[in-house]
Amino acid sequence: MTEHPLTDEICKSIAASYPYNGADIDHCEHIEDMRAAYDKGGKDRLELIITWLDDELHRYSYSFDGEAEINYDSLFKDLREAMRPQQEDN
């Protein structure tokens, strides 16, 4: 089994940045919660990407002589822009 991207050290570092009730960082009880939140965020982002591709991919494909081509440069540029977190106006 591969190691989770959020290692114990990273989780403890995050927890140390937000101390609460004098908790013992070396025995952090919330590591699995942090990992679950990280995993959920990744799954949610993947669903957003799939939905965006399903809705938009037709804009980047074209055909010459019956062979489909995809303009990957524009596709990746626009996908990155679409997946960038939205800024709220205050």
C-alpha positions as CSV (number, residue, x, y, z in Angstrom):
1,M,0.0,0.0,0.0
2,T,1.4,3.4,-0.9
3,E,1.7,6.1,1.7
4,H,-1.0,8.7,1.8
5,P,0.1,12.1,0.5
6,L,-0.7,13.6,3.9
7,T,2.0,11.9,5.9
8,D,1.9,11.9,9.7
9,E,4.5,14.6,9.7
10,I,2.4,16.9,7.4
11,C,-0.7,16.3,9.5
12,K,1.2,17.1,12.7
13,S,2.6,20.2,11.2
14,I,-0.9,21.4,10.2
15,A,-2.2,20.6,13.7
16,A,0.7,22.5,15.3
17,S,-0.3,25.6,13.3
18,Y,-3.8,25.4,14.9
19,P,-3.3,24.4,18.5
20,Y,-6.5,23.6,20.4
21,N,-7.1,22.8,24.1
22,G,-3.4,21.9,24.6
23,A,-3.7,18.7,22.5
24,D,-0.6,16.5,22.2
25,I,0.5,16.9,18.6
26,D,2.5,13.7,18.7
27,H,-0.7,11.8,19.4
28,C,-3.0,13.7,17.1
29,E,-6.4,12.1,16.9
30,H,-7.5,13.9,13.8
31,I,-5.0,12.5,11.2
32,E,-7.5,10.2,9.7
33,D,-10.1,13.1,9.5
34,M,-7.5,15.2,7.7
35,R,-6.8,12.5,5.3
36,A,-10.5,11.8,4.7
37,A,-11.1,15.6,4.0
38,Y,-8.1,15.6,1.6
39,D,-9.5,12.5,-0.2
40,K,-13.0,14.0,-0.4
41,G,-11.6,17.2,-1.9
42,G,-9.8,15.2,-4.5
43,K,-12.9,13.2,-5.5
44,D,-15.0,16.4,-5.6
45,R,-12.4,18.1,-7.9
46,L,-12.3,15.0,-10.2
47,E,-16.1,15.2,-10.5
48,L,-15.9,18.9,-11.4
49,I,-13.3,18.1,-14.1
50,I,-15.3,15.3,-15.6
51,T,-18.4,17.4,-15.7
52,W,-16.5,20.3,-17.3
53,L,-15.0,18.0,-19.9
54,D,-18.4,16.5,-20.6
55,D,-19.9,19.9,-21.2
56,E,-17.0,21.6,-23.0
57,L,-14.8,19.1,-24.8
58,H,-16.7,19.5,-28.1
59,R,-15.4,23.1,-28.3
60,Y,-11.8,21.8,-28.6
61,S,-12.2,19.0,-31.2
62,Y,-12.2,19.3,-34.9
63,S,-11.9,16.9,-37.8
64,F,-9.8,16.8,-41.0
65,D,-10.5,14.0,-43.4
66,G,-12.7,12.2,-40.9
67,E,-10.0,12.0,-38.2
68,A,-10.8,13.8,-35.0
69,E,-8.2,16.1,-33.6
70,I,-8.1,17.9,-30.2
71,N,-6.5,21.3,-29.5
72,Y,-4.9,20.3,-26.3
73,D,-3.1,23.6,-25.6
74,S,-6.4,25.5,-25.5
75,L,-8.2,22.7,-23.7
76,F,-5.6,22.5,-20.9
77,K,-5.4,26.3,-20.6
78,D,-9.2,26.7,-20.3
79,L,-9.5,23.7,-18.0
80,R,-6.9,25.1,-15.6
81,E,-8.7,28.5,-15.6
82,A,-12.1,26.8,-15.0
83,M,-10.7,24.8,-12.1
84,R,-9.1,27.8,-10.5
85,P,-10.9,28.7,-7.2
86,Q,-13.4,31.5,-7.7
87,Q,-12.6,34.7,-5.9
88,E,-15.4,36.3,-4.0
89,D,-16.1,40.0,-4.3
90,N,-16.3,41.7,-0.9
